[in-house]
Amino acid sequence: VPQLSIADRATIANMCPEYGATAAFFPVDEISVNYLEQTGREPETLAYITKYLKAAAMFRDYNNVAQDPDFTQVTPERHNAVVPFQFNDKEYTLSHGSVVIAAITSCTNTSNPSVMLGAGLLAKKAIECGLSVKPYIKTSLSPGSGVVTSYLKESGVMDYLSRLGNFEGRVHPNTRANYLASPPLVIAYAIAGTVRIDFDKEPIGELCHYIVENKAINSEGKQIFLRDIWPTRDEIQAKVNERWNSLVAPSDNLYTWDEKSTYIKSPPFFDGLTMKLPPPESIKEAYVLLNLGDSVTTDHISPAGNIARNSAAARYLTERGLTPREYNSYGSRRGNDAVMARGTFANIRLFNKFLNKQAPQTIYLPTGETV
């Protein structure tokens, strides 16, 4: 954890619905305090926060072994069952930890060019080595934006992702166990066919020219480990910088807002912004908007999926001359507060107890009207 940046921690926390959690929490440590300092907090404020958290035993010192969790009381479950099955007239077996779906998805993960190009370069090296994915493993690539698909093609790695079976699609909802991994590791586990592998000690893959005692061997008789095909940071940055340096950007000191853009819009909370915080005001005559139960995730609150044609966000975009095929997704339009405000609680699986059904609707309490 201490090696993770604030951005990495935010990514993992933001994606918690995708690995079956409602919330993810990283204890405050020195990295957290450094972030507060970098974002303009006064030294007195930092000292106050640190002193309070330490007094409340909530400040994490990763050099203090006394603060480490005690895992000795955790009893691992034993799953030794092996299930045989046929796929395309061939015999296979599944056991605990077998990979059946490997999906590179989520607008958060796929918006990071470094990890996406890293996945592509890993796929390229795996193909060149002779590695492949078992045919029964469903692989999918669901970029949060068409731009991702574009730069993967331009960098020459999309073909290798396709040859490993990755294609644009969706993750199957019936998969019971889900594990979060960076895009390169999704590729790695898809090739390995199981999450029960120690990549440092065990060779990767089912086939690399030929197999000796279930170990991946290349034509020179060398075992193939993940480290042998893992792209270096320099290889990834060479691809990233090549595209980044070719971008044409304005030279203005401040961001130039495009009034016609439906993707990036100047948010209203910048209007009338002052250096001094205004005092809080009372909330009067407020009504309950929704009555929700458990298991409400960030995607229920602010969905990232497609914009439905009958939604308030769709009407907003239509009024600005866009056709349904141009709506794109909420995830791609997160830079427009007008779209996101209209998309709040727009998830079709939101269960509002006011209505006792799944629907992105509620009751307008003063009149009782369903809206």
GUVOLUM-536100 format. One record per atom (N, C-alpha, C, O): residue in three letters; z, x, y. Coordinates in steps of 0.2 Angstrom, whole numbers, plus 5000, padded with zeros to 4 digits. Each point is the difference from the previous one (the first is absolute). Layout:
# GUVOLUM-536100
alaZXY;...
END
This chain:
# GUVOLUM-536100
val500050044994;val500049965006;val500050045006;val499649995005;pro500850074996;pro500050035006;pro499350045002;pro499950025005;gln499749984990;gln499350035001;gln499549945003;gln499550025002;leu500749924998;leu499649955002;leu500149995008;leu500550005002;ser498950005001;ser500049985007;ser500249935002;ser500049964995;ile500150035011;ile500249935002;ile499449954998;ile500049954998;ala499350085003;ala499449964999;ala500049984992;ala499849954999;asp500450104997;asp499949994993;asp500649954998;asp499849964996;arg500850055007;arg500549954998;arg499849935002;arg500149954997;ala499650045009;ala499849945003;ala499449974995;ala500049944999;thr499650104999;thr499449984995;thr500349974994;thr499949944997;ile500650095000;ile500349984994;ile500449945001;ile500049954996;ala500450045009;ala500449945002;ala499549945001;ala500249954998;asn499350065006;asn499549955001;asn499749974994;asn499849945000;met500150104995;met499649984994;met500549974995;met499849994994;cys500850005007;cys500549984995;cys499849944996;cys500149994994;pro499549965009;pro499849944996;pro499550024995;pro500049964995;glu499750095005;glu499550024995;glu500350044994;glu499750004995;tyr501050025006;tyr500350024994;tyr500649964998;tyr500550024997;gly499449925005;gly500549954998;gly500749995003;gly500449974998;ala499650065008;ala500750005004;ala499949965006;ala499549995003;thr501149984999;thr500049965006;thr500150055007;thr499749985005;ala500650074994;ala500250055005;ala500150074998;ala500250014994;ala499650045010;ala500150074998;ala500450035006;ala499849995005;phe500750054993;phe500450035005;phe500150074999;phe500250034994;phe499750015011;phe500150075000;phe500650025004;phe500049985006;pro500650054992;pro500650015004;pro499850055006;pro499550044999;val500849955006;val499950045006;val500350074999;val500550014997;asp499050045005;asp500250074999;asp499850045006;asp499849965005;glu500150104995;glu499850045005;glu499349995002;glu499850005006;ile499849984989;ile499349995002;ile499949945004;ile499649995004;ser500849964994;ser500149935004;ser500250025007;ser499749975005;val500850074996;val500250015007;val499550045004;val499949995006;asn499850064990;asn499450045004;asn499549955002;asn499750015006;tyr500149944990;tyr499549955003;tyr500349965006;tyr499649995004;leu501049994996;leu500349975006;leu499950045006;leu499949985006;glu500250094993;glu500050045006;glu499350015002;glu499850005006;gln499750004989;gln499350015002;gln499749945004;gln499550005003;thr500849944996;thr499849945003;thr500449985006;thr500049945002;gly500450115001;gly500249995006;gly500849985001;gly500249985005;arg500150024990;arg500749985000;arg500550055004;arg499850064999;glu500649925005;glu500550055003;glu500450044995;glu500249974995;pro500050095007;pro500550044996;pro500649964999;pro500350004994;glu500049965011;glu500649974999;glu499949944995;glu500549994996;thr498949985004;thr499949954995;thr500050034993;thr500349974995;leu499350085004;leu500050044993;leu500750024998;leu500149994994;ala500350035010;ala500750024998;ala500449944998;ala500450014995;tyr499549945009;tyr500449944998;tyr499849974993;tyr500449984996;ile498950025003;ile499849974994;ile500250044994;ile500249984995;thr499750095006;thr500250044994;thr500850004999;thr500250004994;lys500250005011;lys500749994999;lys500249944997;lys500450004995;tyr499349945007;tyr500249944997;tyr499850004993;tyr500449984995;leu499050045003;leu499750004993;leu500550044995;leu500149984995;lys500150085008;lys500450044996;lys500749974999;lys500250014994;ala500049965011;ala500749974999;ala500049944996;ala500549994996;ala498949985003;ala499949944996;ala499850024993;ala499849964996;ala500150115003;ala499850034993;ala499349974999;ala499849994994;met499750005011;met499449984999;met499450055002;met499449994999;phe500950075003;phe499550065002;phe499950044993;phe500550034997;arg498949985001;arg499850044994;arg499950075001;arg499650025005;asp500850024992;asp499950085000;asp499850024993;asp500350004995;tyr499050015005;tyr499750024993;tyr500250074997;tyr499950014995;asn500550035010;asn500250064997;asn500749994997;asn500350054997;asn500049895004;asn500749994997;asn499949964994;asn499949944999;val500350104995;val499949974993;val500549944999;val499949964996;ala500650045008;ala500549954999;ala499749935002;ala500349954998;gln499250055006;gln499749945002;gln499449984995;gln499749945001;asp500250104994;asp499449984996;asp500249944995;asp500650004998;pro499049965001;pro500249944995;pro500150034993;pro499850054998;asp500749914999;asp500250024993;asp499649964995;asp500149944999;phe499450094998;phe499549964995;phe500350014993;phe499749974995;thr500950065004;thr500250014993;thr500249934997;thr500050004993;gln500149955011;gln500249934997;gln499449964999;gln500149944997;val499350085005;val499449964999;val499750014993;val499950064998;thr500149894998;thr499850004993;thr499249995000;thr499949945001;pro499750104997;pro499349994999;pro499849954995;pro500350014994;glu499349945007;glu499849964994;glu499550034996;glu499650055002;arg500449944992;arg499550034995;arg499549954998;arg500149954997;his499350075004;his499449964999;his499550044995;his499650045003;asn500549954991;asn499650044995;asn499549964997;asn499650034996;ala500349915006;ala499549954996;ala499350035002;ala499850025006;val499749984989;val499350015001;val499649944998;val500149984995;val499550005010;val499649944999;val499350024999;val499650035004;pro500149964990;pro499350024999;pro499549945002;pro500249945000;phe499250085003;phe499649955002;phe499250035000;phe500050064999;gln499649895001;gln499350025000;gln499749995007;gln500149955003;phe499450104999;phe499749995006;phe499350034999;phe499950064998;asn499649895003;asn499350024999;asn499950034993;asn499750054999;asp500649924996;asp500050024993;asp500350064998;asp499850034995;lys500650005010;lys500450064998;lys500749995000;lys500349965004;glu500150084992;glu500749994999;glu500450045005;glu499850065001;tyr500749915002;tyr500450035005;tyr500749984999;tyr500149954996;thr500450085007;thr500749985000;thr500350005007;thr499850045004;leu500649924997;leu500450005006;leu500850014998;leu500249974995;ser500150065010;ser500750014999;ser500350005007;ser499750005005;his501050014995;his500449995006;his499750065005;his500050064998;gly499849925008;gly499750055004;gly499350015000;gly499750035005;ser499949934991;ser499350015000;ser499749975006;ser500249955003;val499350085000;val499749975006;val499449954998;val499650024996;val500449925007;val499549954999;val499649995006;val499449985000;ile500950035006;ile499749995006;ile500250065005;ile500650025000;ala498950015003;ala500150055005;ala499649985006;ala499450015000;ala501049975005;ala499649985006;ala500250045006;ala500650015002;ile498950015002;ile500150035006;ile499949945005;ile499549985002;thr501150005001;thr500049945004;thr500550015006;thr500350055001;ser499849895003;ser500450005005;ser499750035007;ser499850065000;cys500349905005;cys499750035007;cys500450065002;cys499750045003;thr500949964995;thr500450065002;thr499850064997;thr499950055003;asn500049954990;asn499850064996;asn499350025002;asn499950065001;thr499649894999;thr499350025001;thr499850015007;thr499550025001;ser501049985004;ser499950025007;ser500150075001;ser499950025006;asn500350024989;asn500250075001;asn499450044997;asn499950004994;pro499750035010;pro499450034998;pro500150064995;pro499650014996;ser501050025006;ser500150064996;ser500249994992;ser499750034996;val500649915003;val500249994993;val499449964997;val499950014994;met499749965009;met499449974998;met499550054998;met499749994994;leu500150065010;leu499650054999;leu500350044994;leu499650034996;gly501049985004;gly500350044995;gly499949974993;gly499950034995;ala500149905005;ala499949964993;ala499350014998;ala499850014994;gly499749995011;gly499350014999;gly499950074997;gly499650014995;leu500750045008;leu499950074998;leu500350014993;leu499750044996;leu500949935003;leu500350014993;leu499549964995;leu499950034994;ala499849925007;ala499549964996;ala499450054999;ala499850004994;lys500050035011;lys499450054999;lys500250054995;lys499650024996;lys500950015005;lys500250064996;lys500149984993;lys499950034995;ala500449915004;ala500149974993;ala499449994997;ala499950014994;ile499649965009;ile499349984997;ile499750074998;ile499750014995;glu500350045010;glu499750064998;glu500350044994;glu499750044997;cys501049945002;cys500350034995;cys499949964993;cys500250034995;gly499549915006;gly499949964994;gly500549954998;gly500049974995;leu500550025010;leu500549954999;leu499849935001;leu499549995004;ser500849964993;ser499849935001;ser500649964999;ser500550024998;val499449915004;val500549954999;val499849964994;val499549984999;lys501150004998;lys499949964994;lys499649935002;lys500249985005;pro499350004991;pro499649945002;pro500449945001;pro499849955004;tyr500850044993;tyr500449945001;tyr500450005006;tyr500349945002;ile499850115002;ile500350005006;ile499649985006;ile499550025001;lys500849925002;lys499649985006;lys500250045006;lys500550015001;thr499050025002;thr500050045006;thr499749965006;thr499549974999;ser500950035006;ser499749975006;ser500150045007;ser500550035000;leu499149965004;leu500050035007;leu500049955005;leu499449975001;ser501150025003;ser500049945005;ser500250035007;ser500649995002;pro498950045001;pro500250035007;pro500249945005;pro499749954999;gly500750075005;gly500249955005;gly499549995005;gly500149965005;ser499450084995;ser499550005006;ser499350034997;ser500050044996;gly499549935006;gly499350034998;gly499950075002;gly499650034998;val500849995007;val499950075003;val500250054994;val499750055000;val500849934996;val500250044995;val499550014995;val499850064998;thr499849895000;thr499550004995;thr499450055003;thr499750044997;ser500249955010;ser499550045003;ser500250075000;ser499550044998;tyr501149985004;tyr500150085000;tyr500150034993;tyr499850064999;leu500349894996;leu500050034993;leu499350014998;leu499950054996;lys499649915006;lys499350014998;lys499850065004;lys499650044997;glu500549965009;glu499750065004;glu500350074998;glu499750055000;ser500949954997;ser500350064998;ser499850024993;ser500150064997;gly499549905000;gly499750014993;gly500549994994;gly499850034995;val500749945006;val500549994994;val500049934997;val500349994995;met499449965009;met500049934997;met499650004993;met500349964996;asp499250085003;asp499750004994;asp500450024994;asp500049974995;tyr500550075006;tyr500450034995;tyr500649944999;tyr500249994994;leu500049985011;leu500549954999;leu499749944996;leu500349974996;ser499050025005;ser499749944996;ser499950024993;ser500049964996;arg499950115003;arg499950024993;arg500650004996;arg500049994994;leu500650015009;leu500649994997;leu500249934999;leu500549984997;gly499049975006;gly500149934999;gly500349975006;gly500149945000;asn500150095005;asn500349975006;asn499449965004;asn499550025001;phe500749925000;phe499549955004;phe500549965004;phe500649994999;glu499149985006;glu500349955005;glu500249944996;glu499649964997;gly501150025003;gly500249944996;gly500749995002;gly500350025005;arg500149954990;arg500649975002;arg500550024994;arg499750014994;val500950005007;val500550024995;val500249934996;val500149955003;his499950064991;his500249944996;his500749975000;his500550055000;pro499649895002;pro500749985001;pro500550004994;pro500649995001;asn499150014993;asn500450004994;asn500350064997;asn500450004995;thr499550065009;thr500350064998;thr500750005002;thr500249995005;arg500350024990;arg500749995001;arg500350065003;arg500449995005;ala499450074993;ala500350065003;ala499550035005;ala499550024998;asn500850005008;asn499550035005;asn500450065003;asn500650005001;tyr499050055000;tyr500250075002;tyr499650025006;tyr499450005000;leu501050025005;leu499650025007;leu499950074999;leu500450044998;ala498949985004;ala499850075000;ala499550015005;ala499749965002;ser500350115000;ser499450015005;ser499450004997;ser499950004994;pro499549985009;pro499350004997;pro499950054995;pro499749994995;pro500450085007;pro499850054995;pro500449994993;pro499750014995;leu500949975006;leu500449994994;leu499849944996;leu500149994994;val499649965009;val499749944997;val499550024995;val499949984995;ile499750075008;ile499450034996;ile500350044994;ile499849994995;ala500750055007;ala500350044994;ala500349964995;ala499950014994;tyr500549935007;tyr500349964995;tyr499549964996;tyr500049994994;ala499449995010;ala499549974996;ala499750044995;ala499849984995;ile500150085007;ile499750054995;ile500550014994;ile499850014994;ala500850005008;ala500550014995;ala500149944995;ala500150014994;gly499849935009;gly500149944996;gly500749984999;gly500149954996;thr500450095007;thr500749984999;thr500450035006;thr499850055003;val500749924999;val500550025005;val500550054997;val500450035003;arg499749974990;arg500550044997;arg499750074998;arg499850024994;ile500050015011;ile499750075000;ile500450055005;ile500149985006;asp500050084992;asp500350055004;asp499450045002;asp499850054996;phe499949945010;phe499450045002;phe500150075000;phe499550045000;asp501149985001;asp500150085001;asp500050034993;asp499850064999;lys500349904996;lys500150034993;lys499449984995;lys499950034995;glu499849915006;glu499649974996;glu499350005003;glu499949985005;pro499650034990;pro499350005003;pro499849935001;pro500349954998;ile499250045007;ile499849935002;ile499449984996;ile499550044999;gly500449905000;gly499449974997;gly499950004993;gly500350034996;glu499249935002;glu499849994993;glu499550044998;glu499950024994;leu499650005010;leu499450044999;leu499850055005;leu500049985006;cys500050084992;cys499750055005;cys499650054995;cys500350054999;his499149934999;his499650044996;his500249994993;his499649984995;tyr501050045003;tyr500349984993;tyr500750005000;tyr500350035005;ile500049954990;ile500749995000;ile500350044994;ile499750004994;val500850035007;val500450044994;val500749985000;val500450015005;glu499849964990;glu500749974999;glu500249965006;glu500550005003;asn499049954999;asn500249955005;asn500150035007;asn500249975005;lys499550094996;lys500150045006;lys499350005003;lys499550024997;ala500449975010;ala499450015003;ala499850075001;ala500450045003;ile499049984994;ile499850075000;ile499350005003;ile499649964999;asn500350095005;asn499350015003;asn499650044995;asn500250034995;ser499249995007;ser499550034996;ser500250084999;ser499850034995;glu500749995009;glu500250074999;glu500750004996;glu500350055000;gly499949894997;gly500650004996;gly500650005005;gly500650014997;lys499449975009;lys500550005004;lys500349925001;lys499649965001;gln501050034999;gln500349945001;gln499949985007;gln500150045005;ile499849894996;ile499849985007;ile500749965003;ile500149954997;phe500250085008;phe500649965003;phe499749975006;phe499550025003;leu501049945000;leu499849975006;leu499950055006;leu499649995004;arg500850064996;arg500050055005;arg499350045000;arg499850035005;asp499949974989;asp499350035000;asp499549965004;asp499550035002;ile500649914999;ile499549965003;ile500249975007;ile499649965003;trp501050054998;trp500349975006;trp499750035007;trp500050075000;pro499749905004;pro499750035006;pro500550035005;pro500649975000;thr499350095003;thr500450035004;thr500049965007;thr499549975002;arg501050055002;arg500049975007;arg499550025004;arg499749965004;asp500050104995;asp499550035004;asp499349964998;asp499649995004;glu500350004990;glu499549964997;glu499949935003;glu499549975003;ile501150004998;ile500149935002;ile499950005008;ile499649965003;gln500750095000;gln499950005008;gln499350025002;gln499849985005;ala499950064991;ala499350015001;ala499549945001;ala499649995004;lys500649964991;lys499649945000;lys500249965006;lys499649965004;val501150034997;val500349965006;val499750035006;val499849965005;asn500350104997;asn499850035006;asn499350005002;asn499849995005;glu499850014989;glu499350005001;glu499849935004;glu499650005004;arg500749954993;arg499849935003;arg500449995007;arg499749975005;trp500950054995;trp500450005006;trp499750035006;trp500049975006;asn499850094993;asn499750045005;asn499349975003;asn499850025005;ser499949944991;ser499349975002;ser500149945004;ser499549975002;leu501150004998;leu500149945004;leu499950015007;leu500250055003;val499549905001;val499950005007;val500649965003;val500149954998;ala500350095006;ala500649975003;ala500050005008;ala499750055002;pro500549905001;pro500150005008;pro500550065002;pro500450024996;ser499550005010;ser500450065002;ser500549975005;ser500450045003;asp499749904997;asp500549975005;asp500750024997;asp500150014994;asn500449995011;asn500750024998;asn500349944997;asn500550014996;leu499349935006;leu500349944997;leu499549964995;leu499450015002;tyr500849954994;tyr499649974995;tyr499649955004;tyr500249965004;thr499150044995;thr499549955003;thr500049944996;thr499650004995;trp500749945007;trp500049944997;trp499349975000;trp499750005006;asp500049974989;asp499449975000;asp500149925000;asp500349984995;glu499649995010;glu500249935001;glu499649954995;glu500349954998;lys499250084999;lys499649964996;lys500250014992;lys499849964996;ser500650095003;ser500250024993;ser500449944997;ser500549985004;thr499450004990;thr500449964997;thr500550034995;thr500349974996;tyr499650105003;tyr500450044996;tyr500650035003;tyr500650004998;ile499350035008;ile500550035004;ile500149975007;ile499550005004;lys501149974997;lys500149975006;lys500650025004;lys500550024996;ser499649995010;ser500650025004;ser500549954999;ser499949945002;pro500750074994;pro500549954999;pro500449985006;pro500050055005;pro500249894995;pro500349985007;pro500750035001;pro500250005006;phe500150034989;phe500750035001;phe499950075005;phe500550025002;phe498950004999;phe499950055005;phe500049985007;phe500150035005;asp499849904996;asp500049975007;asp500750005003;asp500449984997;gly499650055009;gly500750005003;gly500550044997;gly500649995001;leu499250064995;leu500450054997;leu500450045005;leu499750035005;thr500949984994;thr500450045005;thr500450054996;thr500149994994;met500150065009;met500450064997;met500749974998;met500350034995;lys500049935008;lys500649974999;lys500049944996;lys499649955002;leu500850044993;leu499949944996;leu500349945003;leu500650015003;pro499149934997;pro500349955004;pro500549974995;pro500150014994;pro500449955010;pro500649974996;pro499749954995;pro499549965002;pro500850034992;pro499849954996;pro500149935003;pro500549995003;glu499149964995;glu500049935003;glu500249964994;glu499950014994;ser500449935008;ser500249954995;ser499449964997;ser499549995004;ile500550004990;ile499549964997;ile500249925000;ile500549994997;lys499249975006;lys500249935001;lys499549954997;lys499450025000;glu500849934997;glu499649954997;glu499550024995;glu499449984999;ala500850074997;ala499650034994;ala500149964994;ala500549974999;tyr499050024997;tyr500049964994;tyr499850054994;tyr499750055001;val500549934993;val499950044994;val499249994999;val499849954999;leu499950115000;leu499350004998;leu499949994993;leu499549964998;leu500850074998;leu499950004993;leu500750004996;leu500550035003;asn499549944991;asn500650014996;asn499850034993;asn499749974996;leu500450105004;leu499850044994;leu500550014995;leu500650015002;gly499250004992;gly500550034995;gly500050074999;gly499950045005;asp500249984989;asp500050074998;asp499350034999;asp499549965000;ser500450114999;ser499450034999;ser499549995005;ser499449994999;val500850015007;val499550005006;val499950075002;val500450045002;thr498949984997;thr499850075002;thr499750005006;thr499849955004;thr500050114998;thr499650025007;thr499449964999;thr499749985006;asp500050014988;asp499349975000;asp500149935001;asp499549965002;his501050014997;his500149935001;his500149995008;his499749955003;ile500650095000;ile500250005007;ile499350025004;ile499849965005;ser499950094993;ser499450025004;ser499550024995;ser500050064998;pro499649904999;pro499550014995;pro499550055002;pro499850015006;ala499950034989;ala499550055001;ala499449984997;ala499550045001;gly500449904996;gly499449984996;gly499549975005;gly500050015006;asn499549964990;asn499549975004;asn500249945005;asn500549974998;ile499150025007;ile500249955005;ile499649944998;ile499450004999;ala501049954999;ala499749934998;ala499649975005;ala500250005006;arg499349964992;arg499649975005;arg500349955004;arg499849985005;asn500749994992;asn500349945003;asn500750025004;asn500449965002;ser499750114999;ser500650025003;ser499950015007;ser499549995003;ala501150015001;ala500050015007;ala499750065002;ala499750015005;ala500450054991;ala499650065002;ala499349994999;ala499650035005;ala500149934990;ala499349995000;ala499749975006;ala499550015002;arg500949945000;arg499849965006;arg500050055006;arg499549995004;tyr501050054997;tyr500050055005;tyr499350045000;tyr499750015005;leu500250024989;leu499450045000;leu499349965001;leu499650035003;thr500449914994;thr499449965001;thr499949995008;thr499450005002;glu501149995001;glu499949995008;glu499850065003;glu499749995006;arg500350064991;arg499850075003;arg499350024997;arg499850065000;gly499949894997;gly499350014997;gly499950034994;gly499550024998;leu501149994998;leu499950034993;leu499949954995;leu500249945000;thr499450084995;thr499849954994;thr500550024994;thr500450055001;pro499749904995;pro500550014994;pro499950074997;pro500550034998;arg498949995001;arg499950064996;arg500350065004;arg500150064998;glu500049935009;glu500350065004;glu500749995001;glu500350045004;tyr500049914993;tyr500850005001;tyr500350064998;tyr500550025003;asn499350014991;asn500450054997;asn500749984998;asn500149944998;ser500450115002;ser500649984997;ser500550015006;ser499950035005;tyr500749944994;tyr500650015004;tyr500250075001;tyr500150035005;gly499850014989;gly500250075000;gly499650045005;gly500250055003;ser499149934997;ser499650045004;ser500049985008;ser499850045004;arg500649904997;arg500049985007;arg500750015003;arg500249965004;arg500250084993;arg500750015002;arg500150035007;arg500549995003;gly498950035000;gly500150035007;gly499849945005;gly500050025006;asn500049924992;asn499949945004;asn500649954999;asn500049974995;asp500450035010;asp500649965000;asp499849934999;asp500449964998;ala499150025006;ala499849935000;ala499849974993;ala500149954998;val499650104998;val499849984993;val500650004995;val500149954997;met500450105004;met500650014996;met500549945001;met500349984996;ala499750005011;ala500549955001;ala499849934997;ala500449964998;arg498950035002;arg499849944997;arg500050014992;arg500049954996;gly500050115002;gly500150014992;gly500750004997;gly500150014994;thr500449995011;thr500750014997;thr500149944996;thr499949945001;phe500450074993;phe500249954995;phe499349974997;phe500149944998;ala499450095003;ala499349974997;ala499950014993;ala499549984998;asn500950054998;asn499950014993;asn500049934997;asn500549965000;ile499050034995;ile499949944997;ile500649994995;ile500149944998;arg500250115000;arg500649994995;arg500750005003;arg500550004997;leu499549995010;leu500649995003;leu500349934998;leu499749955001;phe501050054997;phe500349944998;phe500549985005;phe500550035001;asn499349925003;asn500449985005;asn500449934998;asn499749954998;lys501050065001;lys500449944998;lys499949945004;lys500249954997;phe499650065009;phe499949945004;phe499549954997;phe500049945000;leu499550094997;leu499449974997;leu500149994992;leu499749964997;asn500750095000;asn500150004993;asn499350014996;asn499949974995;lys499750085008;lys499450014997;lys499850075003;lys500250025005;gln499350014991;gln499750075002;gln499549985005;gln499549974998;ala500550055008;ala499549995005;ala500250045007;ala500650005001;pro498950025002;pro500250035007;pro500149955005;pro499650005005;gln500949954994;gln500149955005;gln500749995001;gln500450034996;thr499849935009;thr500749985001;thr500049945004;thr499549975001;ile501150015000;ile500149935004;ile500250025007;ile500550035001;tyr499249945004;tyr500250005007;tyr500649965001;tyr499949935001;leu500750094999;leu500649965000;leu500149955005;leu500249954999;pro499650065007;pro500149955005;pro499649934999;pro500249955001;thr499250064995;thr499649944999;thr499949994992;thr499949944998;gly500350114998;gly499949994993;gly499350014997;gly499949984995;glu499750045010;glu499350014998;glu499950064996;glu500350055001;thr499349954993;thr499850064996;thr499550045004;thr499449975001;val500750095000;val499550045003;val499950074996;val499650045002;
END
